[in-house]
Each structure stands twice: as C-alpha cells, then as structure tokens.
C-alpha cells in the first residue's frame, strides 16, 4: 500500500464505522492509563491531613513528619526517569505490572506501622511504584499513534484526559485524606494504595496489549549512568530542600557526580539519558526548564498562599480551601480542553498570566477584598491548566522514538524539582511567620521565576516544530 493510500485509509474507514471501533478501543485503553497516572499525584496531596495525627502517634516533630512529603518527592523524582527507562527497554505493560505490584505491597505493608522510619520507607516505595504510570501512559499513546493508526486528534484528547485526571486527584487529595482518616484512621492514607494498585494491575493485564520483544532488551544496561544520575539528582534535591543551607557540603559531591555522569553517558553504548540527536535534545531541555520554572511559583503560591490566608486573614482550613476552589476549578477546566492549535500561544499566555499573578500577590493585604482573593486563584489556576496540557503535548512531540518513557520521566522530575525549590523558598520567606510582608517577599522572588519563564517561552520557536527524529 502506498503512503498516500495509508494516509487515506483511516478517513475511508471512518465512514464505515472504523473510527468508532478505534475510538472504542482507545477509550478502553485509557482506563488503565488514566488510572495508573492518578496514583502518584494523589499521593502527593492525600498525606497533608495525616501529618499531625502521625506525628502524635510516633512523637515525631514537624521537621521529621515533613519527610513523609519530601520522601515521596525524592523517590518520584528519581523513580520517574528510571521507570521510564524500563518502559523504553522492557515495555509499558510489563513496567506497569512491576510498578503496580510495588505499590500494592507497600500499601499492605503500611498495615504494620513498626516505626516512623518504617512509614517513611513505605512512602519511598509508593513513590517508586507509582512512578511507572505517566511514562508508561505516554509510551502506550505514542505506540498506538505510530503503529496502530491513532489519529493526532485522538492522541491530543487522550493527553487532555491524563492532564485533567492528574489535576483533579491532586485537588481532591486532602479531602479524600480527611474522609479516610475519619472513617478508618490515618493508616488508610497509605493502605488505600493497595486496592488502587490492584485495580491498575487488573486493568493493565486485561487491556494493555503485550509488546513484541525489542532488540533493546538485549543491549547492555547503562548501570553506571543510572547510578550516577540517582546520586547526582538526590544530592541536588537535598540541597534544594534545605532552607538553612546546612547541606552545602553536598555541592561538591553533586558537581562530581554530574561531571562523571556526563563522561559516562558520552561513552556508553546505550546511554541512560539517550534522548535523541542534539537538534532534538536542545528543545526538550528547554521544555524541562520551562516546566521547572513555572512550577516553582505554582507550588509556592498554593502552599504559601494558604498559610497566609490562615495566618493573616485568620481563615480556617475549610474556608481557606474554599478560597482555593477557583484555582482548582480553573486548572481542571483548562486542562480538559484538548490542544487543537499551536502550543506556543498557550504557553506564552500562561507565562504572561504568571507574571500578573505574582504581581497580584505583592499587593495582597489584610484588607484586600474577597473578590481579589478569588481572582488570584483564577489567575494561577489558568496558568496551571494552560501550561500542564501544553507542555505535555510539546513533550509528546519532541521525544525521540524509543525514548518517550525516559523523556516523560525526566519531565516529571523537572516538576518535582520545582516543587522542592518552592517549599524551600516558603521556608526561607516565611521563617518568621506567614505575614503580608513575608508574602510580598515571596512574591518578589517568584516574579524572577515568572519573568524567566516568559523569556524562555517567547523566543522558543521549537515549541511547535516537529521533532527531527520524527521526520
């Protein structure tokens, strides 16, 4: 069959119900993909309401219980690209099965809370196990589009589903956590992963097609590259997570590990960080940078803004959550709209709104009208909804064939770097309390990241260009 005939075949099939069949198959396939991508984001927020009861149970102070949050960030930031590599080498289906089993076992082990350190270990295991979802979903969608005729519009709709699912579960995480604790106790925020992982496992085995054996499975594994990457990233993230700068001694090991990683990757037969030719790597690195830059203000605003509302505006937990509803609602609404045109205008708009949002933070005070407080949430929600879906679509097109799993994992790592940097900035700016002055100081720092996002986005013409590797 000629290339022209292949291009025309889907259009001809649509008139005879072919598109309906493809759509139905794609809809079923989205069940395990969407469900698997829910697990990691829901675990990032569901723990928030359990920190105080866990601290009381084990006599752990806040500086210890925070490791239940940071531990998942660290494990996920490292686990996403490593599990993404397994997706590229072993296949999405097999990696999803392994990840689901790890998460399932971790959820059950949480029924035996031996010690606080035991719970931190459980969170680390959950972070690793749930890291398989997003890279595997991106890889399956790419394979469906390239080998089984999934049209670009269908891929965009599927990406929108993945984006809105992540937004939705992250938003409802604290509420779900509160209900679980009310009904079953704080252990439930860990144990809930067991039935969810079992559901992902069943759906994966039933609906995700088996991949044919790939030559990549017989190629030598870049063990040294993976190990050095983990060491370098762990050192960098620990540096970012310490607002007291007491871990500056890690700077030398981090630099040494990064230098060794570059040398090893250049010599490896099949390097771990093999993202494609140089012309492809540079645009995708800018996508990672843009993801990190934009999520520093987003995470810092969500958590810092809430603290300011509760401290300076004297709102309770419930009232502060209601003020943030416009943020969550706007983010979910915009991320649910498939990207039908170019991504660059949407990303440019999100960068402009990010600058506007940080400027609005600088003028907030104890007498600011309620309408303004709600508008702040709408602005930052618009940024989150616009950038999450657009950057995800850009990554989907930029990743070279055979590397979509690793590339997707690194994309999530960039986001976690932003989250940890944001928490550190909040710790520095709010060290004397979540006052209006502290919020304004934080806003000035975040404005630097917002302007940097704008400068990285506006001149980047590669955002809407097809990857050279895709022809």
C-alpha positions in Angstrom: 0.0 0.0 0.0 1.4 3.4 -0.9 2.0 6.2 1.7 -0.9 8.2 0.2 -3.2 5.2 0.4 -2.2 4.6 4.1 -3.0 8.3 4.8 -6.4 8.0 3.2 -7.3 4.6 4.7 -8.4 6.0 8.1 -10.6 8.6 6.5 -12.3 6.0 4.4 -12.7 3.7 7.4 -14.4 6.4 9.3 -17.4 6.4 7.0 -17.9 2.7 7.7 -17.7 2.9 11.5 -13.9 2.3 11.6 -13.4 5.4 13.7 -16.0 4.3 16.1 -14.2 1.0 16.6 -10.9 2.7 17.1 -12.4 5.2 19.4 -14.0 2.4 21.5 -10.6 0.5 21.7 -8.8 3.7 22.6 -11.4 4.5 25.3 -10.9 1.1 26.9 -7.1 1.6 26.8 -7.4 4.9 28.5 -8.9 3.1 31.6 -5.6 1.6 32.8 -3.5 4.5 31.6 -5.6 7.2 33.3 -5.9 5.1 36.5 -2.2 4.5 36.7 -1.4 8.2 36.3 -3.7 9.0 39.2 -1.7 7.2 41.9 1.4 9.5 42.0 -0.4 12.9 42.1 -3.0 11.7 44.6 -0.2 10.5 47.0 1.5 13.9 46.8 -1.6 15.6 48.5 -3.5 12.9 50.4 -0.8 12.8 53.1 -1.2 16.5 54.0 -4.0 16.0 56.5 -2.4 12.9 58.1 0.9 14.6 59.2 -0.4 15.8 62.6 -2.0 12.5 63.7 1.0 10.6 62.6 3.3 13.0 64.5 1.2 12.5 67.6 1.2 8.7 67.2 5.0 8.4 67.0 6.0 11.5 68.9 7.6 13.0 65.7 8.1 16.7 65.3 7.3 18.7 62.2 10.9 18.5 61.0 10.5 14.7 60.9 7.0 14.3 59.6 7.9 16.5 56.6 9.9 13.6 55.3 6.6 11.8 54.6 6.1 14.6 52.0 9.7 15.1 50.8 10.4 11.4 50.7 7.7 10.8 48.1 9.1 13.8 46.1 12.6 12.4 46.2 11.6 8.9 45.3 9.3 10.1 42.5 11.8 12.5 41.0 14.4 9.7 40.8 11.9 6.9 40.1 10.1 8.6 37.2 13.0 8.5 34.7 14.4 5.2 35.9 10.9 3.6 35.5 10.7 5.4 32.2 13.9 3.7 31.1 12.3 0.4 31.9 9.3 1.4 29.8 11.6 2.0 26.9 13.6 -1.2 27.4 11.1 -3.7 28.8 7.8 -2.2 27.6 5.0 -0.2 29.1 2.8 -3.2 30.1 5.5 -5.0 32.0 6.7 -1.9 33.8 3.1 -1.0 34.8 2.8 -4.5 36.3 6.0 -4.1 38.2 5.0 -0.7 39.5 1.6 -1.8 40.5 3.0 -4.8 42.5 5.4 -2.5 44.3 2.6 -0.1 45.2 0.3 -2.9 46.2 2.8 -4.4 48.6 3.7 -1.0 50.0 0.1 -0.3 50.8 -0.4 -3.6 52.6 2.9 -3.3 54.5 1.6 0.0 55.9 -0.9 -2.1 58.0 2.1 -2.9 60.2 3.4 0.6 61.3 6.5 -0.7 63.1 8.0 2.8 63.4 8.0 6.3 61.9 11.0 5.3 59.8 9.1 2.3 58.5 6.3 4.7 57.3 8.9 6.8 55.5 10.2 3.7 53.8 6.6 2.9 52.8 6.3 6.3 51.2 9.5 5.9 49.3 8.3 2.6 47.9 4.9 4.2 47.0 6.8 7.0 45.2 8.8 4.5 43.2 5.9 2.2 42.4 3.6 5.0 41.3 6.3 6.4 39.1 5.5 3.9 36.3 2.1 5.4 35.4 2.9 8.6 33.5 5.9 7.3 31.4 4.0 4.1 30.6 0.9 6.0 29.5 2.9 8.4 27.2 4.7 5.4 25.7 1.5 3.5 25.0 -0.2 6.5 23.4 2.9 7.1 21.2 3.0 3.4 20.1 -0.8 3.5 19.4 -0.3 6.6 17.2 2.7 5.3 15.3 1.8 1.6 14.8 -1.9 1.3 15.2 -3.3 4.4 13.5 -4.4 6.5 16.4 -5.0 9.9 14.8 -3.3 13.0 16.2 -6.7 14.4 17.4 -7.3 11.2 19.4 -3.8 11.5 20.9 -4.5 15.1 21.9 -7.8 14.1 23.5 -6.1 11.3 25.4 -3.4 13.7 26.7 -6.1 16.0 27.9 -7.7 13.1 29.8 -4.4 12.3 31.5 -3.8 16.0 32.4 -7.3 16.6 33.9 -7.1 13.4 35.9 -3.9 14.5 37.5 -5.3 17.9 38.2 -8.5 16.5 39.7 -7.0 14.0 42.0 -4.3 16.4 43.3 -7.1 18.8 44.1 -9.3 16.3 45.9 -6.4 14.6 47.7 -6.7 16.5 51.0 -10.5 16.0 51.1 -10.1 12.3 50.3 -7.4 12.0 53.0 -9.7 13.6 55.6 -12.5 11.2 54.8 -10.2 8.2 55.0 -8.8 9.3 58.4 -12.3 10.0 59.7 -13.6 6.5 58.7 -10.5 4.3 59.1 -7.7 6.2 60.8 -4.5 7.7 59.5 -3.2 4.3 58.2 -5.8 4.5 55.5 -3.9 7.2 53.5 -1.2 4.5 53.0 -3.4 1.4 52.7 -5.7 3.0 50.1 -2.9 2.4 47.6 -3.4 -1.3 47.8 -6.9 -1.5 46.2 -6.0 1.2 43.7 -2.8 -0.6 42.7 -4.8 -3.8 42.4 -7.2 -2.1 40.1 -4.4 -0.8 37.9 -2.9 -4.2 37.8 -6.1 -5.9 36.7 -6.9 -3.2 34.1 -3.3 -3.4 32.7 -3.3 -7.2 32.4 -6.8 -7.1 30.7 -6.5 -4.0 28.4 -2.9 -3.0 27.7 -1.6 -5.0 24.8 1.6 -7.0 25.0 4.7 -5.5 23.3 6.7 -7.6 21.0 10.3 -8.4 22.2 12.6 -5.5 21.4 16.2 -5.5 20.5 16.8 -3.0 23.3 16.2 -5.8 25.8 19.4 -7.5 24.6 21.5 -4.3 24.7 23.8 -3.7 27.7 22.2 -1.7 30.5 23.8 1.6 31.5 24.0 0.7 35.2 26.8 3.3 35.9 24.7 6.0 34.2 21.6 5.2 36.2 23.5 5.1 39.5 25.3 8.4 38.8 22.1 10.0 37.8 20.4 8.9 41.0 23.3 10.1 43.2 23.5 13.5 41.4 19.8 14.1 41.5 19.5 13.1 45.1 22.3 15.5 46.1 20.7 18.3 44.1 17.3 17.8 45.6 18.6 17.6 49.1 20.4 20.9 48.5 17.2 22.4 47.2 15.2 21.1 50.2 17.3 22.6 52.9 16.4 26.3 53.6 19.1 26.5 56.3 21.9 25.8 53.8 23.2 23.2 56.2 23.8 20.8 53.4 26.1 23.0 51.3 28.7 20.3 51.7 26.7 18.3 49.2 27.6 20.8 46.5 31.0 19.1 45.8 29.6 15.5 45.6 26.7 16.8 43.4 29.1 18.5 41.0 31.4 15.5 40.9 28.5 13.1 40.2 27.2 15.4 37.4 30.6 15.6 35.8 31.1 11.8 36.0 27.6 11.3 34.6 28.4 13.4 31.5 31.5 11.4 30.9 29.9 8.0 31.4 26.9 8.9 29.1 29.2 10.0 26.3 31.0 6.7 26.3 28.0 4.4 27.0 26.9 2.1 24.2 23.2 2.8 25.0 23.3 5.7 27.4 20.6 6.1 30.1 19.9 9.7 29.1 19.6 8.9 25.3 17.0 11.4 24.3 17.9 11.7 20.6 20.2 13.8 18.4 21.5 17.2 19.6 18.9 19.0 17.5 16.2 17.1 19.4 17.7 17.3 22.8 18.0 21.1 23.0 14.3 21.8 22.5 13.3 19.1 25.0 15.7 20.5 27.6 14.0 23.9 27.2 10.7 22.1 27.9 12.1 20.7 31.1 13.5 24.1 32.1 10.1 25.7 31.4 8.4 23.1 33.5 10.6 23.7 36.5 10.5 27.5 36.2 6.7 27.6 36.1 6.0 25.1 38.8 8.2 26.9 41.4 5.7 29.9 41.5 2.7 27.5 41.2 3.7 25.3 44.1 4.9 28.2 46.2 1.7 30.1 45.7 -0.6 27.2 46.5 1.1 26.3 49.8 2.3 29.8 50.7 -1.0 31.5 49.9 -2.9 29.0 52.1 -0.6 29.7 55.0 -1.1 33.4 54.5 -4.9 33.0 54.4 -4.9 31.0 57.6 -2.4 33.2 59.5 -3.0 36.8 58.3 -6.6 36.6 57.1 -7.5 34.2 60.0 -9.4 31.7 57.9 -9.9 28.1 59.0 -8.8 25.1 57.0 -12.2 24.8 55.3 -12.5 28.5 54.4 -9.0 28.6 53.0 -9.8 25.5 50.9 -12.9 27.2 49.6 -10.9 30.3 48.5 -8.7 27.9 46.5 -11.6 26.3 44.8 -11.4 28.8 41.8 -7.7 27.7 41.4 -8.5 24.0 41.2 -11.6 24.5 39.1 -9.9 26.8 36.5 -7.0 24.4 36.3 -9.2 21.4 35.7 -11.3 23.2 33.2 -8.5 24.5 31.0 -6.5 21.2 31.2 -9.6 19.3 30.0 -9.7 21.3 26.7 -7.6 19.4 24.1 -4.9 21.4 22.4 -6.2 21.9 18.9 -3.8 24.5 17.6 -0.2 25.6 18.3 1.1 25.2 21.9 3.3 28.4 21.8 0.5 30.9 22.1 -1.0 29.0 25.1 2.4 28.8 26.8 3.0 32.5 26.1 -0.3 33.4 27.7 0.4 31.2 30.7 3.8 33.0 31.2 2.1 36.4 31.0 -0.6 35.3 33.5 2.2 34.0 35.8 3.8 37.5 35.8 0.4 39.0 36.5 -0.3 36.5 39.3 3.0 37.2 41.1 2.3 40.9 40.8 -1.1 40.4 42.4 0.5 38.6 45.4 2.6 41.6 46.0 -0.4 43.9 46.7 -2.4 41.5 48.9 -3.0 42.6 52.5 -5.3 42.2 55.5 -7.9 44.4 53.9 -7.9 43.0 50.4 -11.4 42.4 49.1 -12.6 38.8 48.8 -13.1 39.2 45.1 -9.4 39.9 44.6 -8.5 36.8 46.7 -10.7 34.7 44.4 -9.3 36.3 41.2 -5.7 35.4 42.4 -6.8 31.8 42.5 -8.4 32.0 39.0 -5.2 33.5 37.5 -2.9 30.8 39.0 -5.4 28.1 38.1 -5.4 29.3 34.5 -1.6 29.2 34.5 -1.6 25.6 35.8 -4.3 24.4 33.4 -2.7 26.0 30.4 0.9 25.0 31.0 0.2 21.4 32.2 -1.5 20.3 29.0 0.6 22.4 26.6 3.9 21.3 27.9 2.7 17.7 28.0 1.8 17.9 24.3 5.1 19.6 23.4 7.0 16.8 25.2 4.9 14.1 23.4 6.0 15.5 20.0 9.6 16.3 20.9 10.6 13.0 22.5 12.6 10.8 20.0 11.2 7.4 19.2 12.2 4.8 21.7 12.9 7.3 24.4 9.4 8.5 25.3 9.4 6.7 28.6 12.7 8.2 29.8 11.8 11.6 28.4 8.4 11.6 30.2 10.0 10.5 33.5 12.5 13.4 33.3 9.6 15.8 32.6 8.0 14.8 35.9 11.4 15.1 37.6 11.6 18.7 36.4 8.2 19.3 38.0 9.3 17.8 41.3 12.4 20.0 41.3 10.1 22.9 41.1 8.1 21.6 44.0 11.1 21.1 46.3 12.5 24.5 45.3 9.1 26.1 46.1 8.9 24.5 49.6 12.5 25.8 50.3 11.5 29.3 49.3 8.5 29.2 51.5 10.6 28.1 54.4 13.0 31.0 53.9 10.5 33.7 53.3 8.0 32.5 56.0 10.6 31.8 58.7 9.1 34.5 60.9 5.5 33.7 60.1 3.1 33.9 57.1 2.7 37.7 57.3 1.8 40.0 54.5 5.4 41.2 54.4 6.6 37.6 54.1 4.1 37.0 51.2 5.3 40.1 49.4 8.9 39.0 49.8 8.0 35.6 48.4 6.2 37.3 45.5 9.3 39.3 44.6 11.3 36.1 44.4 8.6 34.3 42.4 8.4 37.2 40.0 12.0 36.3 39.0 10.9 32.8 38.0 7.8 34.2 36.2 9.9 36.6 34.1 12.4 33.8 33.4 9.5 31.6 32.2 8.4 34.4 29.9 12.0 34.8 28.5 12.4 31.1 27.9 9.0 30.7 26.2 8.5 33.7 23.9 11.6 33.1 21.7 11.4 29.3 21.6 10.2 28.5 18.0 10.9 24.8 18.6 7.8 24.5 20.7 5.5 24.0 17.7 8.2 22.3 15.4 8.1 18.6 14.7 10.9 16.7 16.2 13.6 16.0 13.6 13.6 12.4 14.7 10.0 12.0 13.7 10.6 13.2 10.2 
